[in-house]
């Protein structure tokens, strides 16, 4: 298979799960039960792992042109195919529950994919190829014809029902294929609904009604969120993407929709990002507040507190499942070829087992960020969590760990981890008046100051002339850009200013991107947006604005970012859409709006 580029995909969501639809009209990824569930379409990772293609016959040949856009403030995607014979529009959506409005979006999503074909000009012959392969491509379904013309697909625990309005369906052995002609003014619709063999049956939803309700649900939701800062259009689009990655039932935000899209094509750094990371927690909350999403911030906060539970001696995991599952153990799927041959394909993520000393800092920082809204005294569970995390940091900050980038080699004394240990104790000291007499802020302050002294002494490298990635190491790491953002050092401090200069010179690229380290073959979008924030805080607003606008240009034609950008080709790399890339954009736009923001 000629593998589509990662940037070729548009994102659909019902805030329960998501799907990816390519410019070629093929839906190549859908895990209908929830974001981190087994897929029914996974052609993204293997040509035989399931897809649903709906496009003009001969699409891709000379004379075929595609235009795409989302309906305003939605994740309802409209693709216009221009062919020599005429033009058609295909509208794709994951259905919202009928009547859902505002923050009900995603609470009871029916798990129905909707596709509507409208003839615009001329007469265009369309082809449909529906070939689900449940359980990440391991299963081929049985087909059953329903009396009303629908086709039921059954395999393992999965039931799918495909229905069409205006087109007869022709079922083969394990797929449905059809060709039909669409003239100007014609309207043909399809719906595929997910259900469980031993549970809920697929929901029957009229496509036209479902699409109209879904558009209204998204637009009503966004109407309640007002952003008044700079770069409003791209911020609102990124906020919609973050909403689409939110698992509404719990409030957790998935780091990305996909698993195993490679950081380097053909490489083996292919990980499952369909979970929610505590490391991202404070930055995500900040982005939600910036984009005027206070309800989402509060629900994400509640999910994190409940997932962490009572803090003990064991390290708090860096990530959880979307309903707070702690064990998300990793395994490989050798039957899948991987995106563009990039193996292994992984399901689960063993980073949950790692010691990550930065995690408490993100969580306590988030409590501090919300402290004005949490009242004069935190509730008992919250007080216990803050005290437990602060005590854990006080007893473990001197240990090595795997660092912000979750390396799978030896543990080290990573700079970013030590700085976030400082953050944990600094914010815990500030929260002391709201802890109801709990904790030991005087001791915490002393240890906080000890950590700061160690970072300034051990993290600075005279030979490099900058803060480096780990104590005693000469290797640069773009995570050093995080220091001004968490208020460890001002960007105008001579050591920090020197670090920004060295990172920009040694890890930056002509295209404005920043790599995480010298051997990284790709630009990392989050770090690149951190550089924007650092430049603003250092007083270089004009350069920051120019860099922000260059970085925003790396989004695809419908405003989506993956994790990284290939330095040689400019192609998107890594899992997509990537929450942290969009979070980085939102926070950088607000920094350009209000440089003093916390």
VEXDREN-2710 file (C-alpha; in Angstrom, 1 decimal):
% VEXDREN-2710
k/r/px/py/pz
1/UNK/0.0/0.0/0.0
2/UNK/1.2/3.5/-0.8
3/UNK/1.1/4.8/2.8
4/UNK/-0.7/8.2/3.2
5/UNK/1.2/10.9/4.9
6/UNK/0.3/11.4/8.6
7/UNK/-0.8/15.0/7.7
8/UNK/-3.3/13.5/5.1
9/UNK/-5.6/12.6/8.0
10/UNK/-8.5/14.5/9.4
11/UNK/-9.7/13.9/13.0
12/UNK/-13.3/12.9/13.9
13/UNK/-14.4/12.6/17.6
14/UNK/-17.4/12.0/19.7
15/UNK/-15.5/12.6/22.9
16/UNK/-15.6/8.9/23.6
17/UNK/-13.4/7.8/20.7
18/UNK/-12.0/9.2/17.5
19/UNK/-11.4/8.3/13.9
20/UNK/-8.9/9.3/11.2
21/UNK/-10.1/9.9/7.6
22/UNK/-7.6/10.4/4.8
23/UNK/-7.7/12.8/1.9
24/UNK/-8.4/9.7/-0.2
25/UNK/-11.7/9.2/1.6
26/UNK/-10.6/6.2/3.6
27/UNK/-11.3/5.9/7.3
28/UNK/-8.1/4.1/8.5
29/UNK/-8.4/4.3/12.2
30/UNK/-11.4/3.8/14.6
31/UNK/-11.5/2.3/18.1
32/UNK/-15.2/2.7/18.7
33/UNK/-15.6/1.7/22.3
34/UNK/-13.2/4.3/23.6
35/UNK/-9.9/5.9/22.6
36/UNK/-7.7/3.2/24.0
37/UNK/-9.8/0.2/23.0
38/UNK/-9.1/-2.3/20.2
39/UNK/-9.6/-0.9/16.7
40/UNK/-12.0/-2.0/14.0
41/UNK/-10.2/0.0/11.3
42/UNK/-6.4/0.1/11.5
43/UNK/-5.2/0.4/7.9
44/UNK/-3.1/3.2/9.4
45/UNK/-0.8/0.4/10.8
46/UNK/-1.3/-2.3/8.2
47/UNK/-3.0/-2.5/4.8
48/UNK/-5.1/-5.5/5.8
49/UNK/-6.2/-4.2/9.3
50/UNK/-9.5/-2.7/8.2
51/UNK/-10.8/0.5/6.5
52/UNK/-13.9/2.2/5.1
53/UNK/-13.2/4.0/1.8
54/UNK/-15.7/6.3/0.2
55/UNK/-14.4/8.3/-2.8
56/UNK/-14.9/8.9/-6.5
57/UNK/-14.0/6.0/-8.8
58/UNK/-10.4/6.5/-9.9
59/UNK/-9.7/9.0/-7.1
60/UNK/-6.0/10.1/-7.2
61/UNK/-5.6/10.2/-10.9
62/UNK/-4.9/13.3/-13.0
63/UNK/-7.7/15.9/-12.7
64/UNK/-8.8/14.8/-9.2
65/UNK/-8.4/17.6/-6.6
66/UNK/-9.4/17.6/-2.9
67/UNK/-10.4/20.5/-0.6
68/UNK/-11.1/19.9/3.1
69/UNK/-12.4/22.0/6.0
70/UNK/-14.2/21.5/9.3
71/UNK/-17.6/23.0/9.7
72/UNK/-17.0/26.0/12.0
73/UNK/-16.2/25.1/15.6
74/UNK/-16.8/21.4/15.1
75/UNK/-14.9/18.2/14.3
76/UNK/-17.4/17.5/11.4
77/UNK/-15.2/17.3/8.3
78/UNK/-16.3/18.2/4.8
79/UNK/-14.2/17.0/1.9
80/UNK/-14.9/18.2/-1.6
81/UNK/-13.7/16.0/-4.5
82/UNK/-13.3/17.8/-7.8
83/UNK/-13.1/15.3/-10.7
84/UNK/-13.2/15.8/-14.5
85/UNK/-16.8/14.6/-14.4
86/UNK/-18.0/16.8/-11.6
87/UNK/-17.7/17.6/-7.9
88/UNK/-19.1/15.9/-4.8
89/UNK/-18.8/16.7/-1.1
90/UNK/-18.4/14.0/1.6
91/UNK/-19.3/15.0/5.2
92/UNK/-17.9/12.8/7.9
93/UNK/-18.7/12.8/11.6
94/UNK/-18.8/10.7/14.7
95/UNK/-22.3/11.2/16.0
96/UNK/-23.2/13.0/19.2
97/UNK/-26.2/11.8/21.2
98/UNK/-29.4/13.2/20.0
99/UNK/-30.2/16.3/22.0
100/UNK/-26.8/16.6/23.5
101/UNK/-25.7/20.2/24.1
102/UNK/-22.9/22.0/25.9
103/UNK/-20.9/19.7/28.2
104/UNK/-23.2/16.7/27.5
105/UNK/-21.1/16.2/24.3
106/UNK/-19.6/12.8/24.6
107/UNK/-21.3/11.7/27.8
108/UNK/-23.5/9.1/26.0
109/UNK/-22.1/9.0/22.5
110/UNK/-23.8/6.3/20.4
111/UNK/-20.6/5.2/18.7
112/UNK/-22.0/5.8/15.2
113/UNK/-19.9/6.9/12.2
114/UNK/-21.9/9.0/9.7
115/UNK/-21.0/9.8/6.1
116/UNK/-23.0/11.9/3.7
117/UNK/-22.3/12.3/0.0
118/UNK/-23.8/15.4/-1.8
119/UNK/-23.6/15.9/-5.6
120/UNK/-22.4/19.5/-6.4
121/UNK/-21.8/19.5/-10.1
122/UNK/-21.9/17.1/-13.0
123/UNK/-22.2/13.3/-12.4
124/UNK/-19.6/11.5/-10.3
125/UNK/-19.3/7.8/-9.9
126/UNK/-18.5/6.9/-6.3
127/UNK/-17.1/3.7/-4.8
128/UNK/-17.6/2.3/-1.3
129/UNK/-15.3/-0.4/0.2
130/UNK/-16.2/-1.3/3.8
131/UNK/-13.9/-3.8/5.3
132/UNK/-13.8/-3.9/9.2
133/UNK/-11.2/-6.0/10.9
134/UNK/-11.8/-5.9/14.7
135/UNK/-9.3/-6.4/17.4
136/UNK/-6.5/-4.5/15.6
137/UNK/-6.9/-6.6/12.5
138/UNK/-6.9/-10.0/14.1
139/UNK/-10.5/-10.8/13.2
140/UNK/-12.5/-11.2/10.0
141/UNK/-16.2/-10.8/10.5
142/UNK/-19.2/-12.8/9.5
143/UNK/-21.8/-10.9/7.5
144/UNK/-25.6/-11.0/8.0
145/UNK/-28.2/-9.3/5.8
146/UNK/-31.0/-7.5/7.7
147/UNK/-34.5/-7.4/6.2
148/UNK/-34.3/-3.7/5.6
149/UNK/-31.1/-3.9/3.6
150/UNK/-28.6/-3.2/6.4
151/UNK/-25.6/-5.5/6.8
152/UNK/-24.5/-6.8/10.2
153/UNK/-20.9/-7.6/10.9
154/UNK/-20.1/-9.9/13.8
155/UNK/-16.6/-10.9/15.1
156/UNK/-15.5/-11.7/18.6
157/UNK/-17.1/-9.2/21.0
158/UNK/-17.9/-6.7/18.2
159/UNK/-21.1/-6.0/16.3
160/UNK/-21.2/-3.4/13.5
161/UNK/-24.3/-2.5/11.5
162/UNK/-23.8/-0.7/8.2
163/UNK/-26.9/1.1/6.7
164/UNK/-27.3/3.1/3.5
165/UNK/-29.9/5.6/2.3
166/UNK/-30.3/5.7/-1.4
167/UNK/-27.8/2.9/-2.4
168/UNK/-28.2/-0.9/-2.3
169/UNK/-25.3/-2.7/-0.4
170/UNK/-23.6/-5.6/-2.0
171/UNK/-22.0/-7.9/0.6
172/UNK/-19.0/-10.1/-0.2
173/UNK/-17.5/-12.7/2.1
174/UNK/-16.1/-10.3/4.7
175/UNK/-16.7/-6.8/3.2
176/UNK/-19.3/-4.6/1.5
177/UNK/-18.5/-3.0/-1.8
178/UNK/-20.8/-0.7/-3.9
179/UNK/-20.6/1.7/-6.8
180/UNK/-23.2/4.4/-7.4
181/UNK/-23.5/7.6/-9.3
182/UNK/-24.2/11.0/-7.8
183/UNK/-25.6/13.9/-9.8
184/UNK/-25.8/17.5/-8.8
185/UNK/-28.4/17.8/-6.0
186/UNK/-28.3/14.1/-5.1
187/UNK/-27.8/13.1/-1.4
188/UNK/-26.7/9.6/-0.3
189/UNK/-25.9/8.8/3.3
190/UNK/-24.3/6.0/5.3
191/UNK/-24.1/5.1/9.0
192/UNK/-22.1/2.4/10.7
193/UNK/-23.0/1.7/14.4
194/UNK/-20.9/-0.1/16.9
195/UNK/-22.4/-2.5/19.5
196/UNK/-21.3/-5.5/21.6
197/UNK/-22.0/-9.1/20.8
198/UNK/-22.9/-9.8/24.4
199/UNK/-24.1/-6.3/25.4
200/UNK/-25.6/-3.2/23.8
201/UNK/-26.9/-3.6/20.3
202/UNK/-25.8/-1.0/17.7
203/UNK/-27.8/2.3/17.8
204/UNK/-30.0/3.1/14.8
205/UNK/-29.5/6.7/13.9
206/UNK/-30.8/8.4/10.7
207/UNK/-27.7/9.9/9.1
208/UNK/-29.2/13.3/8.2
209/UNK/-30.6/13.8/11.7
210/UNK/-27.4/12.6/13.3
211/UNK/-25.2/15.0/11.3
212/UNK/-27.4/18.0/12.0
213/UNK/-27.5/17.1/15.7
214/UNK/-23.8/16.6/15.9
215/UNK/-23.0/20.0/14.2
216/UNK/-25.4/21.7/16.7
217/UNK/-23.9/19.9/19.7
218/UNK/-20.3/21.0/18.8
219/UNK/-21.3/24.5/18.0
220/UNK/-23.4/24.9/21.2
221/UNK/-20.4/23.5/23.1
222/UNK/-18.0/26.0/21.6
223/UNK/-20.4/28.9/22.1
224/UNK/-19.9/28.6/25.9
225/UNK/-16.1/29.1/25.5
226/UNK/-14.7/32.5/24.7
227/UNK/-11.1/33.2/24.0
228/UNK/-10.1/36.9/23.7
229/UNK/-6.4/36.7/23.2
230/UNK/-4.2/36.8/20.1
231/UNK/-4.3/34.3/17.3
232/UNK/-7.9/33.5/18.1
233/UNK/-8.6/31.3/15.0
234/UNK/-5.7/28.9/15.6
235/UNK/-6.3/28.8/19.4
236/UNK/-10.0/28.0/18.9
237/UNK/-9.1/25.2/16.5
238/UNK/-6.6/23.8/18.9
239/UNK/-9.2/24.0/21.7
240/UNK/-11.6/22.0/19.6
241/UNK/-9.0/19.4/19.0
242/UNK/-8.3/19.2/22.8
243/UNK/-12.0/18.8/23.4
244/UNK/-12.1/16.0/20.8
245/UNK/-9.3/14.2/22.7
246/UNK/-11.2/14.5/26.0
247/UNK/-12.8/11.3/27.2
248/UNK/-15.9/13.1/28.6
249/UNK/-17.1/10.4/30.9
250/UNK/-14.1/10.9/33.1
251/UNK/-12.5/14.2/32.0
252/UNK/-9.2/12.6/31.1
253/UNK/-7.4/14.0/28.0
254/UNK/-5.8/11.4/25.7
255/UNK/-2.2/12.4/24.7
256/UNK/-3.1/11.4/21.1
257/UNK/-5.6/9.4/19.2
258/UNK/-3.2/6.8/17.9
259/UNK/-0.6/4.2/18.8
260/UNK/2.8/3.5/17.2
261/UNK/3.0/6.2/14.6
262/UNK/6.8/6.6/14.5
263/UNK/9.1/9.4/15.7
264/UNK/11.3/8.4/12.7
265/UNK/9.9/6.5/9.7
266/UNK/11.2/3.0/9.8
267/UNK/12.4/3.4/13.4
268/UNK/11.3/1.6/16.5
269/UNK/10.4/4.5/18.8
270/UNK/6.7/3.8/18.3
271/UNK/4.6/4.1/21.4
272/UNK/1.0/4.0/22.4
273/UNK/-0.2/7.5/23.3
274/UNK/-3.9/6.8/23.8
275/UNK/-3.7/7.3/27.6
276/UNK/-3.6/10.4/29.8
277/UNK/-0.3/11.7/31.2
278/UNK/0.1/13.4/34.6
279/UNK/3.2/15.1/33.3
280/UNK/1.0/17.0/30.9
281/UNK/-1.4/17.9/33.6
282/UNK/-0.5/21.4/34.6
283/UNK/0.2/22.5/31.0
284/UNK/-3.2/21.0/30.0
285/UNK/-5.0/22.8/32.7
286/UNK/-3.4/26.0/31.8
287/UNK/-4.4/25.6/28.1
288/UNK/-8.0/24.9/29.2
289/UNK/-8.1/28.0/31.3
290/UNK/-6.6/30.1/28.4
291/UNK/-9.1/28.7/26.0
292/UNK/-11.9/29.5/28.5
293/UNK/-12.8/25.9/29.3
294/UNK/-13.1/26.0/33.1
295/UNK/-15.4/23.0/33.3
296/UNK/-13.0/20.8/31.4
297/UNK/-10.2/21.9/33.7
298/UNK/-12.2/21.0/36.8
299/UNK/-13.2/17.7/35.5
300/UNK/-9.6/16.8/34.4
301/UNK/-8.5/17.8/37.9
302/UNK/-11.1/15.5/39.6
303/UNK/-10.0/12.6/37.3
304/UNK/-6.4/13.0/38.3
305/UNK/-7.1/13.2/42.0
306/UNK/-9.3/10.1/41.8
307/UNK/-6.8/8.2/39.6
308/UNK/-3.8/8.9/42.0
309/UNK/-5.7/7.8/45.0
310/UNK/-4.1/7.7/48.4
311/UNK/-0.4/8.6/48.0
312/UNK/2.0/6.0/49.5
313/UNK/5.6/5.1/49.1
314/UNK/5.4/3.9/45.6
315/UNK/6.0/6.5/42.8
316/UNK/2.9/8.0/41.3
317/UNK/2.7/6.7/37.7
318/UNK/3.2/9.2/34.9
319/UNK/0.2/7.9/33.0
320/UNK/-3.2/6.3/33.6
321/UNK/-5.9/4.7/31.5
322/UNK/-8.8/7.0/30.6
323/UNK/-10.9/5.8/33.6
324/UNK/-7.9/5.8/36.0
325/UNK/-6.6/2.3/35.2
326/UNK/-3.0/2.1/36.6
327/UNK/-1.8/-1.1/34.8
328/UNK/-1.6/-0.3/31.1
329/UNK/1.1/-2.9/30.4
330/UNK/2.6/-2.9/27.0
331/UNK/2.7/-5.7/24.4
332/UNK/3.7/-5.9/20.8
333/UNK/1.5/-6.8/17.9
334/UNK/3.7/-8.6/15.4
335/UNK/0.9/-9.3/13.0
336/UNK/0.8/-5.6/12.1
337/UNK/3.4/-4.2/9.6
338/UNK/3.5/-0.8/11.2
339/UNK/3.1/2.6/9.6
340/UNK/5.4/2.7/6.6
341/UNK/7.1/-0.5/7.9
342/UNK/7.9/1.1/11.3
343/UNK/7.9/-1.7/13.9
344/UNK/7.1/-2.8/16.5
345/UNK/3.5/-1.8/16.9
346/UNK/2.8/-1.5/20.6
347/UNK/-0.5/-1.6/22.6
348/UNK/-0.1/-0.3/26.1
349/UNK/2.7/1.8/27.5
350/UNK/5.2/0.5/30.0
351/UNK/6.2/4.0/31.0
352/UNK/3.6/3.6/33.8
353/UNK/6.2/1.4/35.6
354/UNK/9.0/4.0/35.4
355/UNK/10.2/6.3/38.3
356/UNK/9.2/9.8/37.1
357/UNK/10.2/12.3/39.7
358/UNK/8.6/15.2/37.8
359/UNK/5.0/13.9/38.2
360/UNK/4.3/15.3/41.7
361/UNK/5.4/18.8/40.5
362/UNK/2.9/18.8/37.7
363/UNK/0.1/17.7/40.0
364/UNK/0.8/20.1/42.9
365/UNK/1.4/22.9/40.4
366/UNK/-2.1/22.2/39.0
367/UNK/-3.6/22.5/42.5
368/UNK/-1.8/25.8/43.0
369/UNK/-3.1/27.0/39.6
370/UNK/-6.7/26.2/40.8
371/UNK/-6.2/27.3/44.4
372/UNK/-8.4/30.4/44.1
373/UNK/-11.3/28.2/42.9
374/UNK/-10.8/25.5/45.5
375/UNK/-11.7/27.6/48.6
376/UNK/-9.8/28.8/51.7
377/UNK/-9.3/25.2/52.8
378/UNK/-8.9/22.2/50.5
379/UNK/-11.1/19.2/51.1
380/UNK/-9.6/16.3/53.1
381/UNK/-8.7/14.1/50.1
382/UNK/-7.0/17.0/48.3
383/UNK/-5.1/18.0/51.4
384/UNK/-3.9/14.4/51.8
385/UNK/-2.9/14.2/48.2
386/UNK/-0.8/17.5/48.3
387/UNK/0.8/16.5/51.6
388/UNK/1.5/13.0/50.4
389/UNK/3.1/14.2/47.1
390/UNK/5.2/16.8/48.9
391/UNK/6.5/14.2/51.4
392/UNK/7.2/11.8/48.6
393/UNK/9.3/14.5/46.8
394/UNK/11.1/15.4/50.0
395/UNK/12.2/11.8/50.4
396/UNK/13.1/10.9/46.8
397/UNK/14.2/14.1/44.9
398/UNK/17.9/13.0/45.2
399/UNK/17.2/9.7/43.3
400/UNK/17.8/9.3/39.5
401/UNK/14.8/8.7/37.2
402/UNK/13.9/8.2/33.5
403/UNK/13.3/11.9/32.8
404/UNK/10.7/13.9/31.0
405/UNK/11.2/12.0/27.7
406/UNK/10.8/8.5/29.4
407/UNK/14.1/7.0/28.2
408/UNK/14.3/3.3/28.3
409/UNK/18.0/3.1/29.2
410/UNK/19.7/3.9/32.5
411/UNK/18.2/6.3/35.1
412/UNK/19.9/9.7/35.4
413/UNK/19.7/12.9/37.5
414/UNK/17.6/14.8/34.9
415/UNK/17.5/18.5/35.2
416/UNK/13.8/18.8/34.3
417/UNK/12.9/16.2/37.0
418/UNK/14.9/18.1/39.7
419/UNK/13.3/21.4/38.7
420/UNK/9.8/19.8/38.9
421/UNK/10.7/18.5/42.4
422/UNK/11.5/22.1/43.3
423/UNK/8.1/23.1/41.8
424/UNK/6.3/20.5/43.9
425/UNK/7.7/21.8/47.2
426/UNK/7.5/25.4/46.2
427/UNK/3.8/25.2/45.4
428/UNK/3.1/23.0/48.4
429/UNK/4.7/25.7/50.6
430/UNK/2.5/28.3/49.0
431/UNK/-0.6/26.1/49.6
432/UNK/0.2/25.6/53.2
433/UNK/-2.4/28.0/54.5
434/UNK/-5.1/25.9/52.7
435/UNK/-3.8/22.6/54.1
436/UNK/-5.6/23.0/57.4
437/UNK/-2.5/22.6/59.5
438/UNK/-1.3/19.5/57.6
439/UNK/2.2/19.1/56.3
440/UNK/5.5/20.6/57.2
441/UNK/6.0/23.8/55.1
442/UNK/9.1/24.9/57.0
443/UNK/10.9/21.6/56.2
444/UNK/9.5/21.6/52.7
445/UNK/10.9/25.1/52.1
446/UNK/14.4/24.0/53.3
447/UNK/14.4/21.0/51.0
448/UNK/13.1/23.2/48.1
449/UNK/16.0/25.5/48.6
450/UNK/18.4/22.6/48.7
451/UNK/17.0/21.3/45.4
452/UNK/17.4/24.8/43.9
453/UNK/21.0/25.0/45.0
454/UNK/21.7/21.6/43.5
455/UNK/20.1/22.5/40.1
456/UNK/22.1/25.7/39.9
457/UNK/25.3/24.0/40.9
458/UNK/25.0/20.6/39.1
459/UNK/22.7/21.5/36.2
460/UNK/24.9/24.3/34.8
461/UNK/27.7/23.2/32.5
462/UNK/30.5/25.8/32.2
463/UNK/32.0/24.2/29.0
464/UNK/28.6/24.2/27.2
465/UNK/27.6/27.6/28.7
466/UNK/24.1/26.4/29.5
467/UNK/21.9/24.2/31.6
468/UNK/22.1/20.7/30.2
469/UNK/19.8/17.7/30.2
470/UNK/21.2/15.9/33.3
471/UNK/23.6/16.7/36.1
472/UNK/27.2/16.3/35.0
473/UNK/26.3/15.8/31.3
474/UNK/27.5/18.0/28.4
475/UNK/24.4/17.0/26.4
476/UNK/21.9/19.7/25.7
477/UNK/18.2/19.1/26.2
478/UNK/15.4/21.4/25.1
479/UNK/13.5/20.6/28.4
480/UNK/15.8/23.3/29.9
481/UNK/13.4/25.8/28.2
482/UNK/10.9/24.8/30.8
483/UNK/12.7/26.6/33.6
484/UNK/11.3/30.1/33.0
485/UNK/7.8/28.7/32.3
486/UNK/7.6/27.2/35.8
487/UNK/9.2/30.3/37.3
488/UNK/12.4/28.5/38.5
489/UNK/14.5/31.3/36.9
490/UNK/13.4/34.3/34.9
491/UNK/14.2/34.2/31.2
492/UNK/16.3/37.4/31.7
493/UNK/18.6/35.7/34.2
494/UNK/22.1/35.6/32.5
495/UNK/22.3/31.8/32.9
496/UNK/18.8/31.3/31.5
497/UNK/19.4/33.8/28.7
498/UNK/22.6/32.0/27.8
499/UNK/20.8/28.6/27.8
500/UNK/18.0/29.9/25.5
501/UNK/20.7/31.2/23.1
502/UNK/22.7/27.9/23.1
503/UNK/19.5/25.8/22.7
504/UNK/18.3/27.9/19.9
505/UNK/21.7/27.8/18.2
506/UNK/22.5/24.1/18.7
507/UNK/19.0/22.5/18.8
508/UNK/17.1/24.9/16.6
509/UNK/16.7/24.6/12.8
510/UNK/16.3/27.0/9.9
511/UNK/12.6/26.2/9.9
512/UNK/12.2/27.5/13.5
513/UNK/11.8/24.1/15.0
514/UNK/13.6/22.9/18.1
515/UNK/14.9/19.3/18.6
516/UNK/14.9/17.7/22.0
517/UNK/18.6/16.8/21.8
518/UNK/21.4/16.8/19.3
519/UNK/20.7/13.3/18.0
520/UNK/17.0/13.9/17.5
521/UNK/16.2/13.8/13.7
522/UNK/13.0/15.7/14.1
523/UNK/11.7/19.0/15.5
524/UNK/9.6/18.6/18.6
525/UNK/6.6/21.0/18.4
526/UNK/6.0/21.4/22.2
527/UNK/9.7/22.4/22.7
528/UNK/9.4/24.8/19.8
529/UNK/6.4/26.5/21.4
530/UNK/8.4/26.6/24.7
531/UNK/11.0/28.7/22.8
532/UNK/8.3/31.1/21.8
533/UNK/7.3/31.6/25.5
534/UNK/11.0/32.0/26.5
535/UNK/11.6/34.7/23.9
536/UNK/8.5/36.6/25.1
537/UNK/9.6/36.4/28.7
538/UNK/13.1/37.5/27.7
539/UNK/11.7/40.6/26.0
540/UNK/12.1/39.5/22.4
541/UNK/8.4/39.8/21.4
542/UNK/8.9/40.4/17.6
543/UNK/11.1/37.3/17.2
544/UNK/8.6/35.3/19.3
545/UNK/5.7/36.4/17.1
546/UNK/7.6/35.5/13.9
547/UNK/8.5/32.1/15.4
548/UNK/4.9/31.4/16.5
549/UNK/3.6/32.1/13.0
550/UNK/6.2/29.8/11.4
551/UNK/5.3/27.0/13.8
552/UNK/1.6/27.4/13.3
553/UNK/2.3/26.9/9.6
554/UNK/3.3/23.2/10.3
555/UNK/-0.3/22.3/10.9
556/UNK/-2.0/20.3/8.2
557/UNK/-4.7/21.7/5.9
558/UNK/-7.4/21.3/8.6
559/UNK/-5.2/22.7/11.5
560/UNK/-3.9/19.4/13.1
561/UNK/-0.5/18.8/14.6
562/UNK/1.2/15.5/15.2
563/UNK/4.1/15.3/17.7
564/UNK/7.1/16.1/15.5
565/UNK/8.2/17.5/12.1
566/UNK/10.8/15.8/9.9
567/UNK/13.6/18.2/9.4
568/UNK/14.4/17.0/5.9
569/UNK/10.9/16.9/4.4
570/UNK/8.7/18.9/6.7
571/UNK/6.4/15.9/7.1
572/UNK/4.6/15.3/10.3
573/UNK/5.8/12.5/12.5
574/UNK/4.6/10.7/15.6
575/UNK/1.1/10.1/17.0
576/UNK/-1.7/12.3/15.8
577/UNK/-3.4/14.5/16.6
578/UNK/-1.0/15.2/19.5
579/UNK/-2.5/17.0/22.5
580/UNK/0.8/18.5/23.7
581/UNK/1.5/20.2/20.3
582/UNK/-1.9/21.9/20.5
583/UNK/-1.4/22.7/24.2
584/UNK/1.9/24.3/23.3
585/UNK/0.3/26.5/20.7
586/UNK/-2.5/27.6/23.0
587/UNK/-0.1/28.5/25.9
588/UNK/2.4/30.3/23.5
589/UNK/-0.5/32.3/22.0
590/UNK/-1.5/33.4/25.5
591/UNK/2.0/34.2/26.5
592/UNK/2.1/36.6/23.5
593/UNK/-1.2/38.0/24.7
594/UNK/-0.2/38.3/28.4
595/UNK/3.6/37.9/29.0
596/UNK/3.0/38.0/32.8
597/UNK/0.7/35.0/32.9
598/UNK/1.5/32.3/35.5
END
